[in-house]
Structure formats: structure tokens, C-alpha cells
Amino acid sequence: MLYGRSAEQERLARLLAEARAGRSGALLLRGEAGIGKTALLDWLAGRAAAQAHGDARSDGREVRVLRVTGVEPEADLAFGGLVQLLWPVQDRLNALPAPQAAALRAVLGTGREQRGPDRFLTGLAVLTVLADLAEDGPLLCLVDDAQWLDRATAEALLFAARRLAAEGVAMVLAGREDDGFTAPGIPELTLPRLDFEDSSRLLADRGRAPALHSQIITESAGNPLALIEFDAARSDQPHQHAPLPVADRVSSAFRARIGGLPERTRLMMLIAAAEGRGDLPLLLRASELLGVDLGDLAEAERTGLMYVMGGAVTFRHPLIASATYQGAVLARRIAVHRALAEAATDPDCRARHLLAVSTGPDQEAALELAAAAGRARGRTAYAAASGLFGQAARLTTDPRQRTSWLAEAAALALAAGHAAQADRLAQEAGELTDGLVDGLADDPAAGARVASVRAAVAFELGDRNEAAHGLLARLGNAAPNTAPPEASGLLRTAAAYGWLAGDADAVRTAAARLETAASAADPLVEGLERLCEDDAEHGLPLLTRFLEGRPDTTGPRDADEEQAVRMLALTCGLLLGDDEAAHALASAEVRRCRSQALIGQLPYALDVLAQTHLLAGHHRDAEAAVTEAEEIARDTGMHRRLVRLGAVRARMAAIEGDARRVRELADATPPALRTGVDCALVLLDLGLGDFGSALSRLDPPPPGPDRYTWLSLSTAADRIEAAVRLGQPERAEEALRHCESWARATTAPWAQAVALRCRALIDDRPEPYAQALHLHEKGGRPFERARTELLYGEWLRRARRPNEAREVLRSALATFERLRAEPWLRRTAAELRASGERRVAARVPAEKPIDRLTPQELQVVRLARGGSSSREIAAQLFLSRRTVEHHLYKAYPKLGVGSRRELARLDLG
């Protein structure tokens, strides 16, 4: 019987009912220790079982229950929680896509396949397993003491929880308040303390006389566990009062009860508390070494402090285990951990206990911890691996190993998304390699590794200048024959950081040193250096060379460098203005990420793909790509990528004249990342006729990479038009020079056409307009073509050539209508009327069936139309099969079709 929890029970019952109806949901229960979180989970599990056995309120289907409980001693044990959850259903792994199956077999230690490097792949695999289990009937997943889950397990479960939709899965997590566990995107329910009436009912149910209720309730402050324990201890401590938090007072009561037990019982309880998992065989082996046995737990069982059943030893409440451990003296705890380490058969378990034994430098323990860290890294449990490498570094007696392990710990902390921790570890490693400790300045390879990590941390924390200059400073002026083998890659990275920081000096320095250190010039770095000098004529061809030679590497690359090269290739595709090539590169990268389940790398590729869709005038597809990228970035904690995605949405909103949306995105974007959104504001101002604002924004133009993004190049044309319309063409001279220089260096017809349009505006001559339209006919960027047609139509009307004006203006009107570019549509319609057009229907076209689809429905429909099965679509979009079919079920009526066969005949252009 639960008291004072009717509202919470009703909320949980609804969640279970939704799962029975095929709809998924997740909920996080929060509350202090002893507030009743576990009791509610037990109640929900019992309700699910009761409904499967004749409860009139259900359909009688059995609800499968999976359960995992976080264990404090295992908080650093990679995937310990996930093993506990999925071990009973490991037979379902065979049905998973190969990369996902390999990921979970690596977690469970049951396979030899090589898993991918993406740490989010495990979360996707968990989602697929849960959805697959729900195919057999509703699934209830209960997670208790979530604050003690290892980080890798928590990330995987939360990734899955946030992407549940239509599978019939209910997931309930329970965690303590203010204990470090966060679950963004998951609804939360905080459990309050019991009021006086419910507290009295609980005590009455235990047989306590009403006259004694008031004092016990006052002492317990309405905490259910405290009520029970203070009531049980009443006869021994009738007047216990202490100005301590309730949990501390409960722990104190537990320690008092434990202190009254026989010494052998206390020792056996300490072994169980130190072991943490309730692994009975391990407990028995360790207890034999310490001269106690299972029979010594009898008194603890009799008093209700512990249970021994089903091959496991369990404390009635985690506070009892904490009180047992904290109440023992250090020497006794060390002896117990030493016995557990000796008795352990699992190397990770042994390493954990050796760490607890170590009170100073211990090379044996350090090596075992490093080995455990390597295993955790291999399973992509990067947070756990970082902690283990850091602990190994503190125990080792070898200074070089300490440096190496600290650098690796920092790199892994960064990979896990813990930039502040990575910064601390990288600084500690840097002190060693800078020669401040143990004289390690003579180890260039170690110095290069630490320099790389420190630069990556600085870049992630937003200090791009420090990333570039710090890397260059730490590399020093080593001669080619003394530089570490990694020097060329690090100099390339330094140039990239300098470019992204708009720091031309850093790019020049990196290029000069790379020319000295490498046997051949690097086209990427040399190209970036040329662009920093505003020399597009020579810089862009070098980047073209880099793209053309990208598959043929000059030597082996590690995974990080290969990924960096891929990302630079996507960036260069846009930089060169070859939209078709950029789209092909981005599409191939998205396919690669999907096929290999590289979830963490997908948002960047989707961002570039969205930009290419936008440039091609496919706004719905751009929106779908951005929406997916945002969801993944949010689910995986990639907050900086999430902010950058706003630039594409802002550009679409500016084209469509949605001023409120553009300004909302601008307000939500940090100043350091606002260039893309500021470019959208320039376009919005121009479209709305606010030429003064359009010209004053981004003045002076942004430096470095932002000066050569397609957004900034388009904005240069926008500012030229604004200057001419204000009658101040002299303010457009620098922008025109930049635009024409870039157009000459690229082979993109649309870029040359835009440069000619700008020249026509400045010179007020028709010939460049005509030449521009001829180039626009070769394809690319319909919005830019329509703008050229509008400006040429205006010139022709002013030149009293109305028939010619109407011809180009009609073409512009049709494009602006299709793009829903309302401000430009109004301007074009006004020009048409002024040129003598009698009937001008200037309006945004009526909604097409495809416009009724949500972004995710659109993605699902496109893949289904291409012949992909629901399971294949699920694997590509990181959803469950049920969710895919749910989206199709909702999309069919919107499109006026009833099957995949009809869908295949539909025009989704």
C-alpha cells in the first residue's frame, strides 16, 4: 500500500496504458533518498503483471518488464548498467542491423566484431532492441537510482528515450534530486514529502499508536523511509533529535542498527557493500579469503537490512549499503577491496578494487586501470575511459606514461562532451610536456599529442585564436628532422583553426612551417593562406586540387584526421560554388553516416546537405535536413552545432519575408556564431526595402572563413544592391571587387552571373544583365536567377522597353512564387503592373499536398517512395520501425494515397 502517491500512480498508470495502445513515452521521477521512488517503480511493475492476469482494466496482454538499478561503486564501470538491462534479452541482437548488433555485442562482451567509433551507436541499438521487443507486446523499462548509472549507459538510455514514439514502450527513470543526473527532453515528476495525514496513515498501518505519530512525523519531515526507520528505532532511541538533513539522520539510524550486529556480520555486509553488484560467487570467494561466510549474513537478513535470493545479495535500500561502507574504518575497507580484487575474475572489476586499495603510486594498479580504460574506449564508453586513464596517470610511477595517459584522458573527455574536464586534464598534461614537471620537454611525440588535445579543447570552448596560436607555440620551430611525425597533421589543424578564427597570421605561420616540415606543398593550407590574402584567383584552384586529390592520401590517417578531412571537403565544396558537387559530397557523407550509424558525425553532414537544398530552392528538403540535424544535435549534446544550424533556417525565413522568425533566431545566436544569421538579416532588410540597414550590417565584412562562405558572398551582392538603391555606389566598391575576384576564380556559372548583375547595377548598363541571364540558364541557385531577372526587368521598364521587361519579370514572379519569397513577389508584381501587365496574380501559391507533411514525414515518405523498407528507413533515420510506419500512416491521407504502390507514382518534387 502506498500513501500520498495517488497523483503519481495515476500518471504512471497513464504511461502504461499508452504503451498498451502502441504509443511510447518516458518519465523521470525525482526525489530525495527514501522518498519512495523505488516503491513507485515496484508498484508499476506489479500493476503491469496484474493486468496481464485478468485485470478487467486491461486487454490482458502480458507486459514485458526490463529493469536496471544504478550501483554507486559501478558508476565508473563502462556499460555496467546496460549489461544488467539487456543481458536477459541478448538473443534479440541477431535481428539488429549489423553495426548496431556489433555495438551491443561489444557492450555485452559476447562478440568479436569490430564496432564503429560513434559513441551514440549504442543508444541507437538500444532503441532498436526496445522497439523489437515491443513488437511482441507492450514493454516497460524501469531504471532505478539513475544517478549512479555509468555515463555510457545513461547516454544510451536517454538517447533511446528521447526517440521513442510509436513502439509501445514505457520507460520510467528514477533519480535523486541535485545528484548530477540530468535528462534534457524527458518529462520530470518530482515526488513531494508526505503530509501529516498520509504520514499518520502509514504509521497506523504499522501499528503505531496515534499518540506517538506527531513526534515521529516531525523527526522524519514526511520522508517515507525516515518514517519507517524512525518508527522501527523508536524503542531503542525514543528521543532522537538532530539538526541534520533527513537522509543523514536515516543513515545515522542505519549505522546505529548495523553497529549492534555481530562483527562477522558487519564484515560480510562490508564485503557486499564494497562489491556493490550483489555478485554472490564473487562475495563467497572474497569472504573465504577473509574468514567469513554466507551464514554470517543471517542476522542482517533477520533484521530486514539485506536479502539473499536468486543468486544475488541485495541491500533493502542503498542508504544501508552506504551506511555500512562509511561506518567501517579505512584499514578494514582496504582489506575488503584487496580480497575482492584477488577474488575477481572480471579484469574491469579487479581494476576497480585495486584502485580502492591504492593509497599512493602503484604501477601494477595503474597498468590494470589503463587496460580497463582501453577496453572502455573500445566500447566507446569515452567518459568512463577518460576517468580510468586519469586514475591510471595518478598512480603510475612512469612520468612518460603519466603524460600519455593524461593526454588520452583529456581527448576522451572531449569526445564524451565534457569540455571543462578535458581542459583541466589537458592543462595538467601540458605542464608535464612544457618541462615544468619531470623534465619532459625532450619528448616531442608526447608534446605533439598534448598540444593537439589542448588545441581541440580550446576550440571546443570557443577560444579559436588560442587553439591556433597555442598549437603553433607548442609545436615550436622544430626542424624537419626533429619534428614529430604528427607535425604535418598538427600544422594543418593549426591552419584550419586560424582560418576559422579569421586569424590570417596563424594561417600564414602554419603554412610557412608546413612548407618547411613537409616534402610537398599542402594545397589545402596553401589555398587557405591565399584566401586570407583575398587572392581567390590562386586560392580556389588550390582547394579544387585538394578536393580532387582527397581520396589519394599521402600517408595513413587516424580516424580523427580522416573525419577532419571529410568535413573540410564538404566545406570546400560550398566554398568553390559548385553546388552540384557540394550536394553530391554531402549526400554521400550522409549516406555513409547512416549506413555506418555514425550519429555524432551526421549533424554536420546534414547541415551542409540542408545548405545545398536551400541553394537549389528545395526549401522543404532543407527544412527536413535541418530538423533531423537539430534533433540529433539536441539528443547528443552538440550544443554549438545546434546553434549553428539556425543560419539555414534564418536564410529561408529571410527569403520568405518572415521578419519575426529571423530576429528570433538572431537573438538566440551568440555573437561569435552570428555571421550566418546576420547575413540573413541583410537579405531580409533588402527584401523589405530597408536599404540603409542592409548596407550598415556586416560593415566591415567578416574576416577569415566567414568572408568566403556562400552566405557572405551572397551578402556582398546584397550590400552592392543596397548601396546602389541608396544612391551611394561608392560604398559598394570593396564588395564588388571581392565578388568579381571570387567569380573569376570559380567555374560556377551562377557566381559569374551574380558578379555580372552587380556590375550592371554599378554601371547601369543592360549588357551585363543579358550576359548574366545567359549564364543563369546553365542552372543553379534559382533565387539568384530570379533576382537578376527582377533587376533587369526594372532596368528594361525604365528604358521604356516594356515588352522585354514583362518577359523576364514573369519568369522572376514564377520563381518567387514557388519559393514563397513574399517580399520579392510583391516587388516583382509591382514592376509587372508598372510595365503594363494588366492581370498580375501575385500571391503565394496554395498549399500542395507535400507541404502538409512534417519534416520527418517528408523524409520517411521520400525514402519509402524510393523503395526502402520500413526497417531500412528506421536504420537510416535512427528511428524504430514502428515510428516509421506511424509517420507513413499519418502521411498517406495528407498525400491522398493509401499504399506504397500509390506513393511510388506520386510527384514529390
Buried (B, 14 or more C-beta within 10 A) or exposed (E): EBBBBEEBBEBBBEBBBBBBEBBBBBBBBBBBBBBBBBBBBBBBBEBBBEBBEEEEEBEEEEBBBBBBBBBBBBBBBBBBBBBBBBEEBBEBBEEBBEBBBBBBBBBBEEBEEEBBBBBBBBBBBBBBBBBBBBBEBBBBBBBBBBBBBBBBBBBBBBBBBBBBBBBBBBBBBBBBEEBEBEBEEBEEBEBEBBEEEBBBBBBEEEEBEEEEBEBBBEBBBBBBBBBBBBBBBBEEEEEBEEEEEBBEBBBBBBBBBBEEBEEBBBBBBBBBBBBBBBBBEBBBBBBEBBEBEEEBBBBBBEBEBBBBEEEEBBBBBBBBBBBBBEBBEEEBBBBBBBBBBEBBEBEBBBBBBBBBBBEEEBEEBBBBBBBBBBBBBBBBBBBBBBBBBBBBBBBBEBBBBBBBBBBBBBBBBBBBBBBEBBBBBBBBBBBBBBEEEBEBBEBBBBBBBBBBBBBBBBBBBEBBBBBBBBBBEBBBEBEEEEBBEBBBBBBBBBBBBBBBBBBBEBBBBBBEBBBBBBEEEBBBBBBBBBBBEBBBEBBBBBBBBBBEEBEEEEEEEEEBBEBBBBBBBBBBBBBBBBBEBBBEBBBBBBEBBBEBBBBBBBBBBBBBBBBBBBBBBBBBBBBBBBBBBBBBBBBBBBEBBBBBBBBBBBBBBBBBBBBEBBBBBBEEBEEEBBBBBBBBBBBBBBBBBBBEBBBBBBEEBBBBBBBBBBBBBBBBBBBBBBBBBBEEBEBBEBBBEBBBBBBEBBEBBBBBBBBBBBBBBBEEEBEBBEBBBEBBEEEBBBBBBBBBBBBBBBBBBEEEBBEBBBBBBBBBBBBBBBBBBBBBBBBBBBBBBBBEBEEBEBEBEEEEBBEBBBBBBBBBBBBBBEEBEBBBBBBBBBBBBBBBBBBBEBBBEBBEBEEBEEBEEBEBE
